[in-house]
């Protein structure tokens, strides 16, 4: 008899009846029984507001360099940020698709349109590379915190960084963001990519001078290989998507930026009229960091939910069973095969899972077929192309309303659209056509 951590499937199912739909690839909403109120949840957290503020200050120091190196950011003074837009039209389509009236207002946080790498990974990935670069320069007395960081764009600094290597394991977007910024600074860059990573992302990295190592196995193997390679060279630095607090902190800064955007649009939230935030989740670093930051800034006025593919619900399994990174989707017979390459992760980050288990309201899953249909719906009604992983947030509001009768017309539903603007036109068209097939044949989803 096959056992998982010493228990049979039957024993696991008896202890966690919600496993039935999950193990049968049936879209499902899990209400997190471990969630606590803000005061309780933050009693023993390893990171605090001061850590988020430190990360924001570092990004502000680097803003002159970013503006110089990436002219598309000059208008924002080198601050990498995405638009916040209303989503009335897509809300109407979600209500029609699900047959569920959704009280409240839809907003879209378009990290799909972040400068430089066009995904949420531009937050954490770029931040950790910049922090590492700053550390090296300060240690070698080539920089003072009082300097104008614009000078880092010069050839002297590129030559200095060329003796160092940055490595990362990725399913796609993290490798893209780290590769692009590292190469711009002058680092040697090696990105270990899993089999499910999109070919166009590998091609783009190689065009930027990044070495891409392809693996026939999944994300976890790519991370393992990258980590082992970095350990062989004292001048190599491995960015660990599974365990990095720096990567995590880069994502948390989104909360400070969002607060300013909400204030500019005179959007009021409170514990009585909360903001529900829906975040696509793979290994967990991006959504975990954003959600953590939001909880620090807004407390109980924000409710966060993770969205995963039905074929790769690693955070859901890890958090539901409290096993976190000690188990994988493959342990339970799931195949980890999904078009949502950024979410094609079999084993969640233990660091993120443990930090977030008391802070998120729930986790839900979305089928690949539904993702493609949502890509088409977004293009048709909002004129925005998103990647398969980035549309998973759209299904969250219907799930929340079905499972929470306290949602009112004053509530805000914020869909975090995590990537898509850099997808090549031919792939955008192919995704759209595939979605049209599912739209015209709803039973297929």
Steps between C-alpha positions, in 0.01 A plus 500: 500500500631845404543730797565872531703595805395174662127532424290345227289716269194373686642620832582840353149528351340407831696771681455759222174432308566807283775302328240323284439783248864605512631154411242474220600830337162657588509880552458560870498772769664430837413726790812527717420381854842620623432867421527740795421865552771755437610539863541127559657424163786749542609404850778269381569607141868519395451819292347834597407840354856631545628225268253601229594867540869410470428322171303799371784737590749279315285505186481879526881519518522294182232701317752732326687194368176339380395823324840519327519131406135469394370814324144365517509572875613864468144630533470336843850602611624142488225362722376165366124495556185377326160661433188453713187497284130428541373172357126551457481322166686188607293491820185473286656215300603310816146533633365363171748211492445393861132592532599675822411860583805659660439796732775759496732664247769333288848649463796365302858536627690470172839355594473355150608849390788557743800654321812298418364143524120523479408288801469502879852352509632846413435580866682228694750385239627844408507608864721212614746554214522871586554425869779255417659755265485769769657265757791419269564866419487610863730218610752596232472873579374580151180660626364701789135500603513879448607468135274550202454140384465619140877453466461122533391499135860582400756264342718495814223333695411260221863386494494451878182292491628286211716300743188385688226254404132493591306174476134414536263209437175600333187394313523819294420849628736508798788394278396763248499786751825396668672434169403835350608718794815296580622518141431875490720550809776289346476178700550161343160333523397134494132410508402137558159451340255214541344310211170691529662843447385666178752492214457871423619586851812289453562665162460851643748428777758367256457812287597704809820298548366272773608136518188281517532142624198291405378208711271217394356489854288749693562817697639337814781334303589827328529669840710215639742510207535878522570486872763227459677689221518819709658313793803415282606864450555759775414779254165344410175609663189282490157660519282249680133533408412245768671659801619854430381769743651768271295380205194494726564856620526629145141387445375654827581852376199469268279567803652842566460593134142371485402705806605816314303396190186430704530838671548675165177342373322573830427132559417438865536161664441389860439177695128557442541558125814302415713459193516138377826431314540202264858387431620227260731265693784270395779436749355788703762775514322759285146464635628437850712815501224717358240358741734539798565863411128566459424348839774712664371821338123440511453242775155343520371737231653273236414136428743300285441187291739286297408350161664183365458267199299184563808305385750678730335593832822478701426782747148371557620147580788624713289741701192279536705212641743729690778303326606798285813414299520151651253379236450553127208473260677201345488321836121501464504384137440840338699561182610866542430556129345841428514772236547747787879465493557745785279286722631160388655423839471166676629602842417829674746718689506389862614846604205671330245237600585529868505881492168523316295218655342734755468795262304385194127437486498216250642329192315392186585315180430572134514262202723568200195506275347775713826696486495510120137603497581783742786614275248539218243673721761750624604583144141534382373728776809674643743484207772359729697183428607298802694177533311184610635532855402867523127450442448255787423787735184580304309199635560593862215745561235246399650242736515750785140609457387137489683432827461833681159665535654812656620647169319829429476754220756714683769231482793517258614197295861548384621258232880482492583448130853364525633489142438504128610820325827352370341191342578490123209584269477153343465337843246761609293411195532127562392545863205710390385243243527217751291704742243568230456126451422456870277807500295355217491162670456576874449135587866441412605703806 
